[in-house]
């Protein structure tokens, strides 16, 4: 069995434990995410199109903000070696170029017998929720 030096042992994960990650969304991030995901919706890429939309300017992909949770799971809680099993998401507000997104994950349940950790997942910009949901992580 692999020894993951940067992982919290399942038995040490407790309800209420949390971790955060912040990133400022750039034009390059949005263009890269469009290329990786294949989502080339003009509301993300075309300034003129976005000006005519309800958002009035280009917005980041909702799934890009949600991907920040994966950074936390793989590096903080639980850490290396975990497997992302499920994620529910609600996109509450748009994220614009130059917004700083702070992703937070908080342990809400630990199932030792099934080796599962359940977490509340939230992204905020200026202290307002832009993305939230819950995740399930398996620890092999």
N, C-alpha and C positions, 0 to 999 in steps of 0.2 A: 504494500500500500504506500502511496506517495506521502511524503512528509511535507506539508505545506507550512512553511515558517511564518507566513503572514496571515494565518487564519486563526480565528477564535474557535476553540473547541466547542462543539455543540453544547456540552454540559455547562459551559461558562456563559452562554448567551442567555440573557435575562430580559424579561419584559421591561420596557422603558429605555433600554439601551438605544442610542441613536448616533447617527453620523451625518455630516453634511459635506457638500461639494458645491463650489460656485464656479461659474464660467460666464464670461461676457460673450454674447452672441455676435459674431462678425459677419460681414457680407460673404467672406470666404467660407465660413462655416456653413452658411445656408446653401451656397453654390456646391460645396463638397457634399453636403447631405443630399441635395437633389440628385447629384451624380451617383451616389452610393445607393440611394433608395429607389431611384427612377421616378420620384415624384417631382415633376417639373411644372406643377400648377403655377400659372403666372402670378398668382397672389404672393408667391414666395420669391419670384425671380424678376418680374417686370414692374418697374416703378410706375409707369403710366397706367397699366392695368390695375395695380393695387390702389392708386389714387382714386379710381372710380369705384372701388369696393367699399364695403362698410367699414373697413379698417383704415382707410385713407393713406396707408403706406404699406410697404412690404412687411410680411410677417414670417417668422421662423416656422418650420414644420413642428407640429405638436409632438410628433414622435421623436424629434431631435431632443426636446427637453426631457421626454420620458427616458431617453437613452442614458441620461446622467445617473439614473438609478442603478443601471448596470455597472457604472464606474464604482459606485459605493459598495455594491454587493461583492464585486470581485477584489476590492482592495481594502475595505474597512469592516463591514458586517455582512456576512460571516467572514469574508476574505477569500483568499486563493482556494481553488478547488471546488467551490460551491457551484450548483447548477440552478439556473433561473428556470422555474417551472411554470409560473403563471403570473399575470399582471392584469388588473383592471385599471382603466384610466378614464378620467373625465377632464376635458380641456375646458377650462373656465374663462380664460382671458387670453388675448393674443400676446405674443412675445415679438418684439421688434428688434431690428438691428441695433446694436450697442446696449441692449438691455443686459443686465447681469442677473442670471438665473441662479438661485440657490436651491439645490435639491437636498431634501432631508429624508432619511429613512429611519423609522422607529419600530422596534420589535414590539408586536402586540400579542404574539402567541408563539410558544415553542412546543413542538410535539417530538419528544425524545424517541418514542417507539417507532415513528415513521421518519425520523431524521429530517423534519421539516421545520422551517422558521417562517413565520408570517409577519409581514411588516406593513405599516402605513407608509405610503410614499407621497411626498408633496414637493412641488416646485413653486417657488415664490419669486416675484419681481417686485421690488419696493414694498416688501412685506404683504403683498397681495397674492393669493393663491392663483396660479395660472394652470397648474396641472395637479391632479391628485388621484389617488387610488390605493390599491393594496397589492402586495406581491407575495408569492410563495416561493421559497428557496429550499432546495434539497441539499443536504450535506452528506456526500457519499462516505 
